[in-house]
């Protein structure tokens, strides 16, 4: 844990080996629960191959301490500073997406000596470009009064190319990642940020990625970021998902790895289960013990344990409860 000046603790996680790649998160995050969503885990594992990937939960989100103060760019930058200082890292690659793209760009402009390469995905130069004033006010009001409905709505906006089960898992993940008050405050910050005056000061080699059909952040804002940052490379991607790990995440991974000078990965880790493993996962979700599993499936208890262990390894989980939560979140499949 890193510690802010007010004493609040910031949770962070490391995966992989090699030079450091720091990820500035989007709207909400939860280090542990995010890892239980297979597509998100595969995305981060792919970025961890050849890099030490640093992820963190901003104050008031996920595993970090609660935070009730104002949401400002200064707090966002202070969070990056305490995480990197705790790790003893003085220079690193920086990837910011969504809200994190504006923060990453500001950091790169203010602290050029620390940034080797900068990647901005799904970001914007000014939050005023995200919808009109009425739609922004309506969405903030919905989140404040109906957190469940609001998170469902935003999930449909953020990940329209995913199946219904994944969208349910993402909505539950958002609600677990923060309170409604924190969600509203961070979305308000996203709308308020304007980094246009600082972009010209970004000196690190920069890659701007943006999906053409992104409805949460219009592609015109990706174009604006690339146009304002000296010598930035713009790559427009097909797809509609705002979340980088959803939709065609493989193309996002390939572009980031290319820009960082890393070899293309041959294939992503499979997160699908065999029919028998799916059956076991369903029974785990019902709350059955290994003995009850063996009786229900007419197999030995050792075989039941082996099935469960292979499921955990394939999905990257550590506990039965994570397997159960994953199965419930994915929803019924035809």
Protein Blocks (a to p, Z undefined) as FASTA:
>chain_A
ZZdfkopacddddededddddddddfbdcfklmmmmmklmmmmmmmmgopacdddddehi
ajbccdfbdcdfklmmmmmmmmmmmnopabdcdddehjlmmmmmmmmmmmmmlpmbdcde
hiafbfklnocfklmmmmmmmmmmmmmlmmmmmmmmmmmmbcfklmmmmmmmmmmmpcfk
lmmmmmmmmmmpccklmmmmpmbdcdddddfklmkbcfklmmmmmmmpghiacdddedjb
fblkgcjlklmmmmmmmmnopacdfbdcdfbdcfklmmmmmmmmnopafklmmmmnopaf
klmmmmmmmmmmmnopabfklmmmmmmmnopaZZ
